[in-house]
Every structure is written in C-alpha cells, then in structure tokens.
Amino acid sequence: MTAKPVDRGIVSVWRWNAMLGGFVPLVAAGVPLFTARIPLAAAVIAEATLLAAILAWIAWYPAARYRHLAWRLEPGGIFIRDGVFFRHESFVARTRIQHTDVSQGPLQRHYGVAELKLYTAGSRFTKIELPGLAHGDALALRDELQREGSDDAV
Amino acid sequence: MPSENAAGFVPDRRLHRLSWLFVAIGYLKQFLFAIAGVVFLGAQNDYALWALLGVIPLLASAAWQQWIYRYGFGPRGLVIHEGLFFRNVRNIDYQRVENIDTERHVLHRLFGVAEVRIETSSGGSSEAVIRVLSLQAVREMRDRIFAEQQGGEPVVPAESAPEPAAETVLLRLRAGELVRYGLIDNRGMIIVAAIIGLFAEVGRQEAIERYVQPVIDRFPLADFAAVGATIQVLLVVSAIAGLVAGTRILSVLLALVTLHDFRLSQSNDDLRVRYGLLTRISLTLRRPRIQAVHQTESLLHRLFRRVSLRVDLAGGATLNDQQHNGQPSRERKLWLAPVCTKDKAAELVRSALPQVSLEGLDWQRLSPRARWRLFRLLAALWLLLAAPPAFWLLGVFALAVVLPVLPLLWLYAHLYVKCTGWALHDDFLVLRRGWLTRRQSVVPRNRIQSVRVTESPFDRRYRMAGLDVDTAGASTARMRIPFLDHDTARSLAAALYALPAR
C-alpha cells in the first residue's frame, strides 16, 4: 500500500500564508534600513536580497512540504507523514481516536481544502493533524475513521 | 442502572464542622510569602496589624462556604452543591471517578479529618477538592463510589458500608531505606534554593541586611587574606565539602519526614500508597489506569544498589489540549517505590502490570551506526566549545588537554549505546536508555495511544530515526528511543500500533 498525497490546492494556501508572513520581516527590516544613515544603494541591495530569499522560500517550501505530506488509511488506523527538515510519521489506531475536527480557514475554503484533526487521549501528541485534504475527502475520511466507534478509549 | 432523574436529587451530606478552618488556611497559603514577609520584616510596623484584620472576611467567607456546601450520592454520580454567590451544582459520574486521594497535614491529623481529591480521567486538575471530611465520611465515600462502579449494587445505608477488602503490603520502607533515598535524591538543594527564593520575595535588601550581613561582618576576611595560599585552598574546599554534606543531611531529614512510613499495599485491583510524617498522603493507583512504569537508576542509586520506581496514571497529569507547551498539572511523583532493590522492583512491576515479565526478553539494539554518530556529535561539541579557549590560554599545550578527552567520549558513546535498547513482547514494550542515569520504561501495548517516527536532517544522513510512544498518562519521562535504524523504527511503529487481539 502506498501513501496518498493530499490535494494540490494546499500549496496555494501555504504560498499565500507565506506571502503574508514574509511581508512582516520585509517591513521590519526595511524601516531601520531606509532610515539609518547608510548609503541608499546598500539598503536597497539588502532589502532586495531579503525579498529574493523570501520569494525563493515561497516558491520552494510549500511545494516541498506537499511532496512529502502523505497519508494512508489502514485496517487498524491511519498513517500520516509530514515535515520537510524534521520529518515525522504518526501512527494512530482507529480505536484510539477520541474525536475529530474538520476545519477550514478562509483561504482553505477558497481552494476547497480542509484540515483533519484527530484527537487522542494521549499526553504528548493529543492532536494529530492532516492538512490539505480536499474538503469532501476530509469528511469522508473522518466518517470512515469514526465508523467503528471508539469504545476502548483509554 | 436505575435511570432516575438526577436533577431531582438533593444532596444532604455536609462537610466536617471544622471545614472553615481548613478553607481559611487554604486562602492564607496563597499569601504565604507575603505573610512571611510581614512576620520577618515588618512585625514592628503598624500596617502589619491592619493586614491581619484582612483575615476576618476570609474567615467569614470560609464559614459561609461550609454552611452552603452539600454533597451526596445521587443515582448516577456524586452530586455537589457549592458556591458563595454563584451557586454551582456539580455531577461527577461514578463511572468516571478514577481516584479518591486524601491528603492530611498535621492539623488534619489532629482533628481526624482529610482533604479529599476526586480525580477523573479528564486530566488536568482534580475534578473536585473537598475540604475537609472526617475519616469516616471518606471511607464511606470510597466504599460507595467504588461499589457503584462494580456494577450498580443496591445503595446500602452508610452505617452498614462493607468492610474494605483485605490489603496485602507489598513494600514498607524503614528508616534505613529512607536515609538511602535522602542521600540519593539530594532534595536539600531545593530547600536551599527555596530559602534564597524567599529572601528574594520578601525584599532582598532588608532581608540580606538583617540576616546575611552580620554573618559576613563576623567572618574574618582579613585573617583569611593573611594565611598562605595552601590554607586558603583548603578552607575553600572544606567550605564546599561542608555545604555538600549539609545539603545531603538536609535531604536525609527531608526524606525521613516526607516519606515516613512509606507503604505500598494492594487490595483487589488497587494499589494504595501512603506516606508522610507531618503531611500524610494516601493515593490510590487503580491498576487498570496504570499506563507505564518507569525505573530510574542513577550513579548514586548504583552506589547504594537501589532503583526508583514510579508509574504514570491515565488522567493524572495531562497536557492541556489548547496549550501543548503546558506544564503537567500535578508535580507529585506517583511512586511505587522511592527506593528498592532491583529484585523488588521487578516484583513490583509485576504487581502493577500483571502481564509483564521482564525475564527472557529479546533485547534489540540501536542502529549499528549509533555509536559512531554519538561519538562524532560529542567530539564536535567538545572541540567547538573547549578547543578555542584552550588554545588561547595554553597555546600548543592545549592539545594535551583537548585530545585525551576524545577516547573518553568514545567510551561514553559505547556505553550509552550498550545500555540503550528495546524489547517487544506480545503484551508490552520495554525501553531502556542511558548509561550514567539508566532509565527503563515498561508500557503495556494496549495502553499505547499513538506512535510517531521522527527524522531530523542528521537522522537522514545516518539512515536513522527516533521513535516516540504516547500513552494517556503524561509524564516528564518522554518515552522515546533515538538512533534506531530507520527501517527498524518503521517496522516497530507498525507493530506497536496494530493492536494485539484483546
């Protein structure tokens, strides 16, 4: 059984998020750079370098995370793989899922994706997230995981 | 179960008639530092008396709370009416009650009462803290609630409550053992830190002037400067040795008081822990709720040929959903045995988790590359931190200081890898890690909530992965095995999460 990728739409969501997030350091660095008494050219070069780095990040990171993010429904539960630098693979048994959330932000709604959150009675990983599913898939997966009730909770 | 309407139930039992005293003390504790400051430093000032006047409304509200508070055993659960201005009715399902713990300080014992904590699996703080009940009432509450859980026996009147089941004592610690524990644990350091903290709290300047300055003034600094260098070194060394010995003695005394008459006993499916000379603590560890057993063996433990054993309980202290970086809500360690011999520890593990037997396990090692990786990591850190200052101070001779450490690091890496491993049984998983401080955790497989395989960039370079096991019992000891071969980690994770047939 191979792991399935999520919906491609999540890459756009992450790119928008990264753009909004990248705006902050750009301004935060820009204000002192352009008000300090250094040559204007130096300030422009520094700002341009930062902008290029942020753009490269926006182009690369969401796509890289998308390539690695995958999930697989198994008879006993679900397997989720996530992360670019620090990768992790979570294994959650069906019977251990206490409750689930399917959540969508405004951007996610626009691109038709949703995040599935699985809650366990655990202590360190009480919430296990699977972002980027197509909304319909997320609902179907939730129902599939809940089909056999969680009677043996703790 | 009778499905009566719980809303119609009116609880009629009341708190012990001295409850107000203990509630008021509970309030006062929150101002402990302020009060200590007033007593230590400001006793001669007039406003100290005004501060004491503030106690009167506290007493009044405590008395009022006692007057209003009612509890009772409803058809489905414990019902509590409480509240000063805002009345609150709390229903705690019998089935959800995990533990009924009691805590008794000196004053409680003087009046034959106890503070009762009702714990459920919801995690975080106690579901209800009842301040205070007579011992008779506590026994009644325990018997009633646990009898209801056994399958809804008919409600018996309080007078004819069944006798508690026979208890067998599994472990008793005598003074000798507690002295060992004190020497190993070294909690005296914490007291010293707390005293320093108190000084900081009540105002450094005044407190230091009043208590520390005279000591320093009396110290013959001039004489100290006059004696030779050898004597100076000797004096400093003996002062440090004295401090170390002093904190150890303090630790021993602390152990003798806090863990006085430590008993672990078993009745049916419960383990009971009782300890304390001044504050008597009684905890119930229900066996089905035990999530893991941890055994710790530090260098000092080995010197005394002892280990420490504690358990994680479900709902005992979980991290908050909303704040993942939250602190475990209860700091008290759930001891099975603060100190015991290794053989005894194996026996106790068995009584906590009957399905576990630690003999004849098939121990698995870390990745074959783990030793080399750990050595490289340690060596890189050592060279980075130690080499520049050494060369700056000693020049070429620095090599004589820096290089001999490397074989020691190799030895450490070797021992660490040798002492770290895991063993998988049909019913449970055992993790072992560390060489200086050796930790061993036993987790029944049916308690595992989820499993996570993690790979850092360094892990990928060495084709390794770490494995985290999560249970419902939060503990400070993270159940993690690092440096596994990455295929091994994956197959172990897959094996762990596919639950064995129950």
Interface residues (C-beta under 8 A of the other chain):
Chain A: G76 G77 G83 F85 F86 R87 H88 E89 S90 F91 V92 A93 T95 R96 Y119 T120 A121 G122 S123 R124 F125 T126 K127 I128 D152 V154
Chain B: S121 R289 A314 G315 T318 L319 D321 H324 R447 Q449 S450 V451 R452 V453 T454 E455 S456 P457 R460 D468 D470 T471 A472 G473 A474 S475 R478 R490 A493 A494 L496 Y497 A498 L499 R502
